[in-house]
Amino acid sequence: MSIITAPFGADAAALLMGEGELTFLGAAVLLVATQIALLLVSWLFVFRPGALAALPSLPGRDPGGAIRAGLGWGILAWIGATAASAGVVWVLESLGIAAEPQAAERAIQILDPWLVILAVVILAPIAEEVFFRGVVFNAWLREGGRRWAFIGSSALFALIHASIVALVPIFLLGLALAWIYQRTGNLLAPIAMHAMVNGVSVALALLVRFDVVRLPV
């Protein structure tokens, strides 16, 4: 992919980022490109050739129970991730390091709210859980055991978000997602948990964006 896109790198960067700022097109691409890529990789190299034949399929057993468990635990996961994020920001600011917002956070401030909901609350949980829990977790579980499945899938999940501020909170969220996946044996559970976490975050961000809620300065 890098070979294909390399000749157009400078033009693409200018188009997506403008004069150092995230453009509307850049924000839209940012929110959907990674998720689409994860689904394509999962389909082409794992599900289609049957590399993980024993992978629990959707909807799995007791889909309603899995979704309810994911949504319920998702509220607690959001509280924990938010607390961890606040702790990281406090540490960074204590060290004199500015905590820059993620590109996705900036994208939420300029895109149509319905596109944000579609990309962040629906597409991202499905794509990322299919890949990180459905593929990566199961592959590590088979090759390295339960401990490495938890650590490895959560670490990759955190790294792909490419944010120093979010690294620890997302790693911890990854552990929670892996836990509920193994507990239920159903990918619908981590998808629902992930959707709840993202949904609450997006709802609050949009409320602030449209001045429904004002944060203290």
SULFEN-V280197 format. One record per residue. N is the residue number from 0. RES is the residue in one letter. SS is DSSP state (@ for helix, = for strand, . for the rest). OMEGA is omega in radians with two decimals (NA if undefined). D_CENTER is the distance of its C-alpha to the mean C-alpha in Angstrom with 2 decimals. Layout:
# SULFEN-V280197
((N RES SS OMEGA D_CENTER) (N RES SS OMEGA D_CENTER))
This chain:
# SULFEN-V280197
((0 M . -3.14 21.84) (1 S @ 3.12 22.68) (2 I @ -3.12 26.34) (3 I @ -3.02 26.05) (4 T @ -3.06 24.29) (5 A @ -3.12 26.14) (6 P @ -3.08 29.23) (7 F @ -3.02 27.30) (8 G @ -3.09 25.03) (9 A @ 3.13 27.03) (10 D @ -3.14 27.41) (11 A @ -3.13 23.76) (12 A @ 3.13 22.84) (13 A @ -3.12 25.55) (14 L @ -3.06 24.51) (15 L @ -3.03 20.84) (16 M @ -3.10 21.52) (17 G . 3.11 25.09) (18 E . 3.12 27.01) (19 G . -3.14 24.23) (20 E . 3.13 22.34) (21 L . 3.13 19.39) (22 T . 3.11 21.13) (23 F @ 3.13 20.36) (24 L @ 3.13 20.05) (25 G @ 3.14 17.89) (26 A @ -3.14 15.45) (27 A @ 3.12 15.46) (28 V @ -3.12 15.05) (29 L @ -3.05 12.22) (30 L @ -3.04 10.11) (31 V @ -3.01 11.18) (32 A @ -3.10 12.42) (33 T @ -3.11 9.64) (34 Q @ 3.11 8.72) (35 I @ 3.12 12.50) (36 A @ 3.13 13.15) (37 L @ 3.12 11.14) (38 L @ 3.13 13.08) (39 L @ 3.12 16.22) (40 V @ -3.14 16.13) (41 S @ -3.09 15.65) (42 W @ -3.02 18.49) (43 L @ -2.99 20.83) (44 F @ -3.10 20.83) (45 V @ -3.03 20.07) (46 F @ -3.10 20.79) (47 R . 3.09 23.55) (48 P . 3.13 25.59) (49 G . -3.11 24.99) (50 A . 3.10 23.84) (51 L . -3.03 22.38) (52 A . -3.08 25.02) (53 A . -3.11 24.57) (54 L . 3.09 20.90) (55 P . -3.05 20.85) (56 S . 3.03 20.69) (57 L . 0.02 19.41) (58 P . 3.11 20.59) (59 G . -3.13 22.07) (60 R . 3.10 24.39) (61 D . -3.11 24.52) (62 P @ 3.12 21.62) (63 G @ 3.11 22.62) (64 G @ 3.13 22.61) (65 A @ 3.14 19.21) (66 I @ 3.12 17.72) (67 R @ 3.12 19.81) (68 A @ -3.14 18.80) (69 G @ 3.14 15.07) (70 L @ -3.14 15.74) (71 G @ 3.12 18.23) (72 W @ 3.13 16.40) (73 G @ 3.10 13.33) (74 I @ 3.10 15.71) (75 L @ 3.13 16.67) (76 A @ 3.11 13.19) (77 W @ 3.12 12.59) (78 I @ 3.14 16.02) (79 G @ -3.14 15.50) (80 A @ 3.12 12.36) (81 T @ 3.10 14.34) (82 A @ 3.12 17.41) (83 A @ 3.11 15.94) (84 S @ 3.12 14.74) (85 A @ 3.11 18.26) (86 G @ 3.13 19.81) (87 V @ 3.12 18.24) (88 V @ 3.13 19.31) (89 W @ 3.13 22.72) (90 V @ -3.12 23.21) (91 L @ -3.14 22.39) (92 E @ 3.07 24.68) (93 S @ 3.13 27.30) (94 L . 3.14 27.31) (95 G . -3.13 27.71) (96 I . 3.14 24.35) (97 A . 3.12 22.78) (98 A . -3.12 19.19) (99 E . 3.10 17.91) (100 P . 3.07 15.14) (101 Q . 3.09 12.01) (102 A @ 3.13 12.75) (103 A @ 3.11 10.16) (104 E @ 3.10 12.17) (105 R @ 3.14 15.27) (106 A @ -3.13 14.32) (107 I @ -3.08 14.09) (108 Q . -3.07 17.61) (109 I . -3.10 19.21) (110 L . 3.04 17.87) (111 D . -3.09 19.35) (112 P @ -3.13 17.79) (113 W @ 3.06 17.82) (114 L @ 3.10 15.91) (115 V @ -3.14 13.21) (116 I @ 3.14 13.21) (117 L @ -3.05 13.31) (118 A @ -2.98 10.47) (119 V @ -3.04 7.94) (120 V @ -3.10 9.48) (121 I @ -3.05 10.75) (122 L @ -3.09 9.69) (123 A @ 3.11 5.89) (124 P @ -3.13 6.41) (125 I @ -3.07 9.41) (126 A @ -3.07 8.67) (127 E @ 3.12 6.00) (128 E @ 3.06 8.30) (129 V @ -3.09 11.29) (130 F @ -2.98 10.71) (131 F @ 3.09 9.61) (132 R @ -3.10 11.64) (133 G @ -3.08 14.02) (134 V @ -3.02 14.95) (135 V @ -3.13 14.24) (136 F @ -3.11 15.01) (137 N @ 3.11 18.06) (138 A @ 3.13 19.30) (139 W @ 3.11 19.31) (140 L @ -3.13 20.83) (141 R @ -3.02 23.52) (142 E @ -3.01 24.32) (143 G @ 3.14 23.79) (144 G . -3.00 23.74) (145 R @ -3.08 21.68) (146 R @ -3.11 21.27) (147 W @ 3.08 19.91) (148 A @ 3.11 17.60) (149 F @ -3.06 15.98) (150 I @ -3.06 16.14) (151 G @ -3.12 15.35) (152 S @ -3.14 12.25) (153 S @ 3.12 10.81) (154 A @ 3.11 12.17) (155 L @ 3.10 10.80) (156 F @ 3.13 7.19) (157 A @ -3.07 8.20) (158 L @ -3.09 10.34) (159 I . 3.12 8.35) (160 H . 2.95 7.00) (161 A . 3.12 10.82) (162 S . 3.12 11.75) (163 I @ -3.12 14.62) (164 V @ -3.04 14.23) (165 A @ -3.02 10.67) (166 L @ -3.11 11.43) (167 V @ 3.13 13.23) (168 P @ -3.11 11.37) (169 I @ 3.05 8.01) (170 F @ 3.12 10.51) (171 L @ 3.08 12.24) (172 L @ 3.10 9.45) (173 G @ 3.09 9.04) (174 L @ 3.13 12.79) (175 A @ 3.12 12.88) (176 L @ 3.10 10.80) (177 A @ -3.13 13.13) (178 W @ -3.09 16.02) (179 I @ 3.07 15.81) (180 Y @ -3.14 15.36) (181 Q @ -3.11 18.44) (182 R @ -3.07 20.24) (183 T @ -3.06 20.12) (184 G . -3.05 20.06) (185 N . -3.13 18.15) (186 L @ 3.11 14.70) (187 L @ -3.12 15.07) (188 A @ 3.09 14.77) (189 P @ 3.07 11.23) (190 I @ 3.13 10.27) (191 A @ 3.11 12.36) (192 M @ -3.14 11.17) (193 H @ 3.13 7.48) (194 A @ 3.11 9.27) (195 M @ 3.14 11.62) (196 V @ 3.14 9.57) (197 N @ -3.11 8.01) (198 G @ 3.11 11.53) (199 V @ -3.13 13.47) (200 S @ 3.14 11.85) (201 V @ 3.13 12.43) (202 A @ 3.13 15.83) (203 L @ 3.14 16.92) (204 A @ 3.13 15.99) (205 L @ 3.08 17.97) (206 L @ 3.09 20.77) (207 V @ -3.12 21.17) (208 R @ -3.09 21.05) (209 F . 3.04 23.86) (210 D . 3.02 25.79) (211 V . 3.09 25.70) (212 V . 3.11 24.65) (213 R . 3.11 25.79) (214 L . 3.09 24.37) (215 P . -3.13 27.10) (216 V . NA 27.68))
